[in-house]
Amino acid sequence: MKIALQFKANLENLTNLKPEGEDFRWYIKLKCLNCGEETTKFEYLTLTENAPLKGGRGHASMVVKCKLCARENSIDILRDTIAAYNADNSNQFKTMVVFDCRGVEPTDFSPRVGFTAEGEETRTPFPEVSLTEGDWNEYDEKKGEPVSITEIEHKFVKVK
């Protein structure tokens, strides 16, 4: 089952907000589709780390064994689906990444560190955007105006 993480935020004088690098950590909580058990802590997956699937069926970004029913489940980041959130998307939901889920589904997402963005008109780079606090504020020296990311929301949507 493929599940898209859709992101929504209010971007002020910013564009091209995106996860930076293959080691970007997607922090999520998961639910076992077999027994309904949900993880209590956020776990992360990256493009650089993967684990072998049981029976030599390849690899996934994360392989987890359910604590309740002991079923082995996996979730994989679909590399080609990672997309930037732009000024045109401001205050609208947009798919930022799609996960290929086997036996689990994500229930929550925690945007943290590792994002980059740029000034909407100036293209001023902002290389270390942290969304850990729920919003982010900075100043674009070239334009002489504040830049910000506020009102962050997310949802998961099943895709075909």
C-alpha positions in Angstrom: 0.0 0.0 0.0 1.4 3.4 -1.0 0.7 6.3 1.5 1.5 9.9 0.7 2.6 12.4 3.4 0.9 15.6 2.5 2.3 18.8 4.0 0.6 22.2 4.4 2.1 25.5 5.8 2.0 29.2 5.4 5.2 30.4 3.6 6.0 34.0 3.9 8.5 35.3 1.3 9.9 31.7 1.0 9.8 28.9 -1.6 11.4 25.6 -2.3 11.1 24.1 1.2 12.4 20.6 1.0 14.2 17.8 2.9 17.9 18.1 2.2 20.1 15.1 1.5 19.7 11.3 1.4 20.3 11.2 5.2 17.2 13.4 5.9 15.2 11.8 8.7 11.5 11.3 8.3 10.2 11.0 11.8 6.9 9.0 11.9 4.8 6.8 14.2 3.5 3.6 12.8 0.4 1.3 13.3 0.5 -2.4 12.7 -2.3 -3.4 10.3 -2.4 -6.9 11.7 -3.2 -6.2 15.3 -3.6 -2.4 15.5 -0.6 -1.8 17.8 0.8 1.8 17.5 4.3 2.9 18.2 4.5 5.3 21.1 7.7 7.1 20.0 8.7 8.7 16.7 11.0 6.5 14.7 12.9 7.7 11.7 13.7 6.4 8.3 16.2 7.7 5.7 17.2 6.9 2.1 20.7 6.0 3.2 19.7 3.4 5.8 17.9 0.1 4.9 17.4 -3.3 6.3 16.9 -6.7 4.6 13.5 -8.2 4.3 12.8 -11.7 5.6 13.3 -14.4 3.0 15.7 -12.4 0.8 12.9 -10.3 -0.8 15.1 -7.2 -1.0 15.4 -4.2 1.3 13.3 -1.5 2.8 14.0 1.8 4.5 12.8 0.3 7.8 11.8 -3.2 8.9 10.0 -3.4 12.2 8.7 -6.3 14.2 5.4 -5.5 16.0 5.8 -5.7 19.7 2.3 -7.1 20.2 1.9 -9.7 17.4 5.5 -10.2 16.4 4.7 -9.7 12.7 7.5 -8.3 10.6 6.4 -5.2 8.7 8.3 -2.7 6.5 8.1 0.8 5.1 10.1 2.1 2.2 10.7 5.7 1.0 9.9 6.1 -2.7 12.9 8.3 -3.7 11.3 9.7 -6.9 8.3 11.1 -4.9 10.2 13.5 -2.7 9.1 17.0 -3.7 9.6 20.6 -2.6 6.9 22.7 -1.1 6.8 26.0 -2.9 5.2 29.5 -2.5 2.5 28.4 -4.9 1.5 25.6 -2.5 1.3 27.9 0.5 -1.8 27.1 2.7 -2.6 24.0 0.5 -1.9 20.3 1.1 0.8 19.0 -1.2 2.4 15.5 -1.3 6.0 15.8 0.0 6.9 12.1 -0.1 5.2 8.7 -0.7 6.0 5.6 1.4 5.5 2.0 0.3 4.0 0.3 3.4 3.8 -3.4 4.0 1.9 -4.4 7.1 2.1 -0.9 8.7 0.8 2.6 8.1 2.1 5.9 9.3 -0.1 7.6 11.9 1.9 10.8 12.7 4.7 12.8 11.3 7.1 15.1 13.2 8.9 17.7 11.0 12.2 18.4 12.6 15.6 19.4 11.2 17.2 19.0 7.8 15.0 21.2 5.6 16.3 23.9 3.3 14.4 26.8 1.7 15.1 29.9 -0.3 13.8 33.5 -0.6 10.8 33.6 -2.9 12.1 36.5 -5.0 15.8 36.7 -4.0 16.6 33.0 -4.0 18.6 33.7 -0.8 19.5 30.2 0.5 18.3 29.1 4.0 20.3 25.9 4.5 19.3 25.0 8.1 15.5 25.2 8.5 14.3 23.6 11.7 10.6 22.9 12.1 11.1 21.2 15.5 9.4 24.2 17.3 6.4 24.1 15.0 7.3 27.2 13.0 10.4 29.0 11.8 11.3 32.6 11.4 14.4 34.3 9.8 15.3 37.4 7.9 16.1 37.8 4.2 18.9 40.4 4.1 18.7 40.8 0.3 15.0 41.7 0.4 15.1 43.4 3.9 12.0 41.4 5.0 11.2 38.6 7.4 10.7 35.1 6.1 8.7 32.4 7.9 7.0 29.0 7.9 3.9 28.9 10.1 0.6 27.0 10.5 2.2 23.6 9.7 -0.1 20.7 9.2 0.1 17.2 7.7 -2.0 14.3 6.8 -1.5 10.8 5.3 -3.4 9.8 2.1 -3.6 6.4 0.4 -2.5 6.6 -3.2 -2.6 4.2 -6.1 
